[in-house]
Amino acid sequence: MSEGEDRAAIADVVRAFFGAFASGPDVTDRLDRLRDLFLPGAVIIRTCGDEPLLYDVDGFIAPRAALLTGGALTDFREWELEGRTDLFGDVAAHVCTYAKSGVQDGTPFEAAGFKSLQLVRTSAGWRISAAAWDDERAGVSLP
């Protein structure tokens, strides 16, 4: 695979990752696809000003599925703002800023943050081996 093909494949993974986090009629299918984007032993870490919270793949997806299908969160979506992929052989790192918006319990909101995705090439294609994120808050904002 050429570097251009690798970058396109990684961009597809990143798009599918962000695309999974949106309310709507096909949310279950998108979350099931999200599971396929990760290596089985992947680690996902949320910081957001607290002690880091570590998830395995299913532990990460389950609460988001409940939130996106439970009815309290509507019109939700996440999207990448700006990103960069560093690639060397069979490993890649994608770092990006992102935004999200929706309506939680009737109250509209918007937020932004930073995500880091570590990817590896497998026989099935590029997969996420680790992900970590932090959201804007007092004292921590995107440039």
Summary of the structure (lengths in Angstrom):
residues: 143
radius of gyration: 15.2
end to end distance: 35.1
largest distance: 47.6
contacts: 388
relative contact order: 0.21
helix: 29%
strand: 50%
